[in-house]
């Protein structure tokens, strides 16, 4: 009589273990599939859309805008310009359709709808330009400054969408980590019950989960590396590849405090391209971008010490922080920067002081003391920059009066 009872109990135990294992498998599969969806969303919902949005801006700059500019300069014919515009618009449409094919959260739709409306507007704008190229109207001319403004406007609109995509990637990562922790809690609780019932089976399940957890840790490390790359991109000016204003604020505050603590000189310079508005008016914004890139490369070439930091602060304005150096050396570096940029021999017919591109530099060098405001240095450098312009531009003015 005991044997049938034992067999019945064993049967019930096996059923319980089977149900437990089945439940564990269902929960584990669901959680892993959910986490996989988050990973796919992060990789393919952020990286690919970012590349597509970046490619759209490149098409506006390098295909559409460039074609109109070359046609306006009589460097390409009407048919070639029209074909290039058609190709560019088709490329933008296809990449935008690809971007829209990815999953979008409800709160993202207003950004997407606004960007789509702007793309449609500039599409109609280029169609009108194409019609003008093929059927010229002497009463209406193509304005290169307006063309550049429209391209810059769509670039800013898409850049805002890119910024939102970056934020979405960080949000998806936080959701992934939260779901990861929740999944581990559920699985651990259920596996503990199974471990009490059947130690051997539980051990095998635990070993399998350990392997899965290792894979999840590797995935997390990969995501952390991706997040680091995205953060680095947020500190870089996309046009010049110099550090941007956001990174400048961090470095300026850090190095200023270090100079106060170590009682060492702190050198800060502000650079402004002379008559840059006239340069853009004369040569166009596309050529203006090339001039900004040339100035940025000269700064990088001139400032090669680990303690030298060049930045693009905005527009045609650049900033330089020099640490672990004397004031005399800082002034010499400022003059070297000015001379190297002048040595580029970039033609500037719109300048009122020279036939080539030049810069004015205002700098300040001081050993900061506790209680001194760091924004006072920026104000002083800006004042000295204004003084350099007042004295005729293409020169370096330094001072240390705050």
N, C-alpha and C positions, 0 to 999 in steps of 0.2 A: 504493500500500500504506500510505503514511503517513496518508492521509486517513481511512481506516476506523479506524486505530488512534487518531487524534486524536478522531474522533467517539465512539469507545468510551470513551476517557478522559474526554471532555466529558460523556458520558452518565453515567459513574460519578460524576463530580464533581457533576453535577446531582442524581443520586440521593442522594449524601452530603449535599449542601446541603439537599435536600428533607427527608431524615431529620433533619438537624440542626434545621431550622426547625420540623419537626413535633414533635420532642422539646422544643424550646424553647417551642413553643406549649402542649404538654401540661403541662409543668412550670409555665409561667406561669399557665395557666388554673387548675391545681390550687391553686397558691399564692394566687392572687387569690380563689378561691372560699373557701379556708380563712380568709384574712384577712377576707373579707366575713362569714363565719360568726362570727368573733371580734367584728367591729364590731356585727353584729346582736345577739350575746349581750350586749355591753356596753350597747347602747342599749335594746333591747327586753327583755333579760334582767335589767336592773337598774333602768332608769328606770320602766318600766311596773309591775313588781312593787312598787317603792317607793311609787308613787302608789296602788296597790291596797291595800297594807298600811296606808298612812296613811289612806286612805279608810275602812278597817275600823275603825281606832281612833276616827276622827271619828264614825262611825255609833254606836259604843258610847257615846261622850260626848254627842253632840248629838241623837241620836234615841232610843235605848233609855233611857239614864240620865236624860235630860231628861224623857221621857214619864212615867217612874215618879215622878220628883220632882214634876212638875206635878200628876199624879194624887194624890199623897200630900198636896199642898197644896190639893186640891180645886179646881184651876184648869181641869181638863179632866174629862170624864165617863169612865165605865167603858168604854163601847164605843170611844170615841176612843183611849183609852190602849191597849186591847187591839189595835186595828187598827194603831196606831203600833208596838207591839212586834212584831206579825207582819211588818209592812213592814220594820222594822229587821233582824229575824232573816233574812228572805229576802234582803235586800240583802247582809248579811254572808256568807251562804252562797254567793251568786252571785259576789261578789268573791273569796272564798276559792277557789272552783272555778276562776275565771279565773287566780288566782295559781298554783294547782297545775298548770295547763295548760302553764306555761313549763318549759323544760328545767331539771332539777335534777341537780347532781353528787352522787355517792354520799355524800360527806362532809357534804352539806347536808341529807340526809334526816332525821337525828336531830333537827335544829333544827325542821324542818318538821313532823315527826310530833309533837313535844312541843307545838308551837304549836297544831296541829290538835286535840290532846287537850284543851288548855285552852279552845279555842273551843267544843268540844262540851260541856264542863262548864258554861261560862257560858251556852251555849244552853239547857241543861236548867234552869239557874237562872232565866232569864227566862221560860221556859215555865211554871215553877211560879208566878212572880209573876203571869203572865197568868191562870193558873187562879185564883189568889187574888183578882185584880181582878174576874173574871167571876163567881166563886163565893166570896164572902168567908167567911172562917173567923175568928170572933171570938177563938179561942184562939191564933191566930198572926197576927202583924203584920209588915209589911214594914219592915225596918231600913234607913234611908237610909245610915247609916255603913257597914253591911256592903255595901250596893249600891255605894257609892263605893270601898270596898276592892276589891271584885271587879272593877270597871271599871279601877281603877288597876293591879291585878295583870295583867289581860289586856293593858293598855297596855304594861306593862313587858316582858311576854313578847314582844309583837309588836315592840317597840322593839329587843329583842335580835336578832330576826330581821332587822330593818332594818339594824342595825349589821353583821350578817353579810353582807347583800346589798351594803353599801358596800365591805366588804373584798373581796368577790367581784369587784366592778367594778374595783377597783385591780389585782387579780390578773389579770383578763382583759386589762387594758391592758398589763401587763408581758409577758403571753404574746403579745399582738399585736405589740409592738415587737420581741420576740425572733424571732418568725416573720418579721417584716418584714426584719430583718437577714439571716436565713438565706436567705430568698427572693432577696434582692439578690445574695448571694454565689453561689448556684447559677446564677442567670441571667447574672451577669457572667462567670463561668467559661465557660459554654457559648457565650455570645455572642462571647467572645474567640476561640474556635476557629473559629466561623463567620466572624468578621472577617478572620482569616488566609486563609480559603478564598475568600471573596467579599466584597471591601471595600464594594462598592455595596449589596449586600443587607444586610450587617451594619449599615451606616450607617442604613438605613431602620428596621431593628429597634431600633437604639439610640435613634433619635428617638422611636419609639413608646413605648419603656420610660421615656424621660425624661418623657413626658407622664403616664404612669401613676405615676411616682415623685412628680411634682408633686401629683397627686391624693392620693397616700398621705400626703404631708407636710401637705396641707390637712386630711385626715382626722385626722392626729395632733394638729394644732393644735386641732381641734374637741374631740377627746378630752381634751386637756390643759385646755381651758376647762371642760369638764364635770367633770373631776377637781377643778379649783379650786372649782367651785360645791359639790361634795360635801364638800370640806374645810371650806369656810365654814360649811356646815350643821352639821358636827361641832363647831364652836366656839360654836353658838348654842343657848340654852335654848328648847325648842319651845313652852313655855307662855307665857313673858313676852317672848320675842324679845330678851332681854338676852344678853350674852356669858355663857357658862357657866363652871363651875369649871376646866375644862381650859384655856380661854383665859386665865382669871384667873392661873393658875400661870405662863403664859408672860409676860404683861404685867407681873406683879408682879416677877418676877426681872429682866426687862429694865429696867424703870424704877428699880428699887432700885439696880442696878449703875450706871445713868446718874447717879442722884443722888449716889452715892459718888464717881464720877469727876468730876462738876461741882461737888461740895460744895454742893448745893442742898437745900432742905427736901423731905422726902418725907411726904406725908399719906395715911394709910390709915384708913378707917372701916368698922366692921361694924354693920349694922342688923338689928334683929330686931323683927318685928311683935308687939306686946304681946298676950299671951293668945290666940295664934292657934289653939291647939288648941280652946279654948272657942268661938272663932268658928266653926270647922268643925263642932263639936258642935251649935252653935246653928242655923247656917244651911245646913250641908251642904257637902261638898267642892266641888261645882260652884260654889257661891257663893264658896267660899274661893279657887278658881282665879281668879274675877273680881276678888277683892280683891288677889291677888298681881299680876294684870295692871295694876290701877290704880296700885299702888305702883311698879311698874316704869315705867309711863308718866310718873309724877311724877318719878322719878329722871332719866329721859331729858330731861324738860322743864327740870329744874333744872340739870342738868350738861350744858351745851352747848359748853363750851370744848374745843378739840382735845386738851388735856391732861387732861381729866376722863374717867374710865372707870367706869361702873357695871356690876356683875355680879350674877347670881343664884348664890349659893354653894351653895344647897340648901335645900329646904323653904321656911320663911318667912324665911330668912337671906339678906341681901344684902351686898355689899361695894362700896366706893368707893375708887378711887385718884385722888388729885389731884396733878398735877405742875406745876412752874413756877409755884408760888404760895407765899405766906407762910403761916406757921402761923396768924396771926390770921385771914387770909382763909379758911383751911381750916376753922377753928372756925365762922366765920360761915356758910359753905356748909352745914356740918353742921346748924346751927340752922335754916337756911332749908329744908333737906330735911325736918326734923322738922315745921316749921310748915306746909309745903305739904301733907304727907301728912295732918296733922291737919285742914287746910283742906278736904280732900275731903269731910269730914262723912259718912263711911261708918258707918252704924249698927252698934254692937257691944254688944248687950245682955249678952254674956258677959264683958265686961271688968270688972275689979274696981277700975279707976281712972277710967273715963270711960264715957260712953254712945256714944262714937264710936271708930273705929279709930285707934290711935296706934302710934308706934314708939319704941324705945329705941336710942340710938346710942352706941357706944364708939369713940373715935378715938385716934390717936397721930400726932404730928408731930415729926419729928426730922431733923437733918442727919446722915445715916449716915456712918460712917467705915470705912476698910478694916479687914477682919477682923470687922466686925459681922455677926451672923447675921440673915438676912431673916426667919426664922421667929420671931425674938424680937419683931418688930413685930406679927406676927399674934397672938402670945400676949398682948402688951400691949393691943392693941385689944380682944381678947376679954375680958381682965380688966376693962377700962374699960366694956365693954358689960355685964358682970355687975354692976359698981358702979352703972351707970345703973338697972338693974332693982332693985337693993337700995335705992336712994334713992327709989323710987316710980314708976319708968318714965316714959315720955313726956318724956325729957330727953336731953341730950347731955353726955357726960363725956369730956374729953380729958386726955391726959397724955403725957409723953415719957420716963418712967422705964422702962428695959428690964430 
